[in-house]
Each structure stands twice: as C-alpha cells, then as structure tokens.
C-alpha cells in the first residue's frame, strides 16, 4: 500500500499532461489502511509508474485493488508493465465500481529484469471523476544460482591407513547453502550412500575395508536444484605386516640331528589369513592352514634349509621364516661326543624371501640362501 505517505520511498514517479496522481489520506475511501492514490480531473493522460528490478526473481505476480468513480464513456484506467522493450497492457477498464482485486501472473519477460516497470494510466476530465489504486503488490520467486558449499572435510584414520580387521573409517564434511540444502550423498568407490546430518555436518562411516585404493567425493543439491561436488579424492589402505613362526622340535632355532632321526617341523601364521607352506631346500613338503606340521627324517647328512612361507594377500604382506637343520651321520655324532658337540642357534625371517644369518650351532649357515652340505667323516 501507500501507508508511508510518500511516493519517493518506493520510487514511484508521476508524469503526463493531466493533473498528476496524488496520495490521499482518507480511510473512508481507502481499501486498506488510510492512504491510497488517485488521479482526478486529468483532462488528458496522467501516469503513475513504479520501476522495480526483478533481477534474480521469476514467476512475477502483480496484484492491486482498483476503483473507478464517475468515469464517462471513453475514459478508463489502463494498467501495463514494461518488459524492457515495450509496455504490455494488462487491462483498460472504464467501468465504475467499488474496489476490485486484480491479480496477474506475468509473462516470463518480466522475470529477472532490471528495467521492469508497472504503469497505471488514467484519463478523465472532471473533478468528480477518479481513478483509484491501493495495496499494490509485486511478488516473485527468488532465482537461486548459488551452489552449496563445502568446508571442514575430515577423515579418520588419515590416508594412507594400514589394514586393520574391523576398523571403522569415518568421513565427515560441513555443507551449507544460502537458502537450504535438499540432499547430500557420499560417493565411495563409485557407489552412492545416504548419510547422517547433524547441524550441517554430514557423516559417513564404513567398516572392515580391505587394503587398496578407494575414490570418494561429496555431492550436494540445494532446494533450487543447484548442484555441487567436491573433487574426487583417494583413500589408501596399505596391507599390514604378517607374522610367521617356524619351530623345529618345538624350538624357534636351528638344530642338529642324526640321520634317520625324525624331527617335527611346524609353521604358524600368527598374523594373517590364508594358507602357509613348508619347504625343505625350496621343495614343498606341506601346505595348508595354520598350524601346519610335518614329521620328517633325513637319510643323508648335510645342512638343510627349512622355510615356512606365507605368500600374503590383499590385506597382509608376504613373509617367510628360515631355519636350518644340520644332519650328521652316526659316525659324526660319535666324533662330536668326544668333545665337539654343536649347540643350537637361531635362524632368520624375511618378507618375500632372503638368506639366513650365521648362527651359533657349530655349523656354517648359508649366505644368500645357498646350502652347505657336510660329508660323512671317515671313522677314526
């Protein structure tokens, strides 16, 4: 309405060759409140215009109350709007009546228009003839072109992580919008997941991921269907170290035995999943789940490499443990009993292979994985 009592507050302008439109403070003749505008005794054309930018607005609706008083034939009140190029007439009415509500859904040329103007034009020629307007309203829907924004992205554990069975991986981000968020998704390894929202902080948890490389990003839409997403990022989970044990007769150390004497070779996979393998001089003797045991005897003397091997998998690194068995003949054993009995020593372990180290068992351990064979000694 015009309750401010001033045309200038909302940039109304008047012009024409007739008497100008004026504001009247008379609640008896106003539709709403006490102040309205009218043109009387124009004796020509009097114009009232409101220039109001509709930038960033669409679906413009113009509504107002009008009243004609005492108009003669050929006199009328004409309502138009300017679309930046031409004035488009909405109505030209010369019917005398009480206040009538008029409402117009304007064409798309009124949308997003900095030059949009509403015009009321009156022509009458007597002081008792009046064109009255009250309660002018212009409405529209805000055109939202602003995308949702992302901030404070977090992930735990940090990448790169190390595989841990049952581990929970937590991702969260803050998403905001100038109007309102409609939907947020988390894309993880090319699959979309719905997520939890707590005060604009969006959370996604996933557990027990295998070692590998995973791509992920956040996707958001607002209520105006503006779309945005974060850059595609990568989350890396490295395999964790495996653990293998090798026991010879229950001891994790090198050993010396006589020919034809049986020995227990046992392999344990203490951290990892899957099968392990037992080797003598790189020849497979047993393969299967942990614990894996093999009872072996040797018919000839020599130094034998014993290996427990775990080949690893997606989540665990490969590893092998190496010990040595020094097999002596009965004749050698008798000689040793005269004062040269070897003691036990320790072997070695390595990821993916490797040689053993020199032990303290009284025999030479190989360098680089080569095997040293001891020959039977002649009887003294």
Secondary structure, DSSP 8 states (H G I E B T S, - for coil): --TTS-SGGGTEEEEESS---EEEE-TTT-SSSSEEEEEE--SS-EEEEEE---TTEEEEEEEEEEEEES--TT-EEEEEEE-SS-EEEEEEE----S-EEEEEE--GGGTT-TT-EEEEEEE--STT-EEEEEEEEEEEEE------EEEEEEEES-SSEE--TT-EEEEEEEEE-SS-EEEEEEEETTEEEE-EEETTEEEEEEE---SEEEEEEEEEEETT--EEE---EEEEEE-B--EEEEEETTBSSBEEEETT-EEEEEEEEEESSSEEEEEETTEEEEEEESSEEEEEE-SS-EEEEEEEEE---SSB--EEEEEEEEEE-HHHHHHHHTT-----B--EEETT-------SSSS---STT-----------
